[in-house]
Amino acid sequence: MSDITISRDHSMDTGILKGRLDELAADLKKKYGIRSRWDGDTCLLDGGGVKKGVLTITDSNLSVELTLGMLAKLLKPKIEEEINKKIGGVLTA
């Protein structure tokens, strides 16, 4: 079961959205050690307190599901808030 689930509607071209998410992923890897790997329109995430993460994009929706490590669970509200800010920035940039 996921610790954090976020879903946001969008009207962005999926190719552009994927490019912006790649930039965000590079930043997250540098700052927090979170690794990412795309498989079609699904990005698999792990590392840096994330046991397992799945980010999925469709033509109209972006969703994130994360399972956190034990220490990261203590910071869940802050992590969730930060993810919402980052996604908002990606969708409005």
ZISUL-V516895 format. One record per pair of residues at least 12 apart in sequence whose C-alpha atoms are under 6 Angstrom apart, sorted by the first residue. I is the first residue (numbers start at 1). J is the second residue. Records with the same first field share a line. If there is no record, write none. Layout:
# ZISUL-V516895
I: J, J
This chain:
# ZISUL-V516895
2: 65, 66, 67
3: 66, 67
4: 65, 66
5: 64, 65
6: 63, 64
7: 62, 63
8: 61, 62
9: 60, 61
10: 60, 61
11: 60
32: 48
33: 47, 48
34: 46, 47, 48
35: 47
41: 56, 57
42: 55, 56
43: 55
49: 68, 69, 72
50: 68, 69
51: 67, 68, 69
52: 66, 67
53: 65, 66
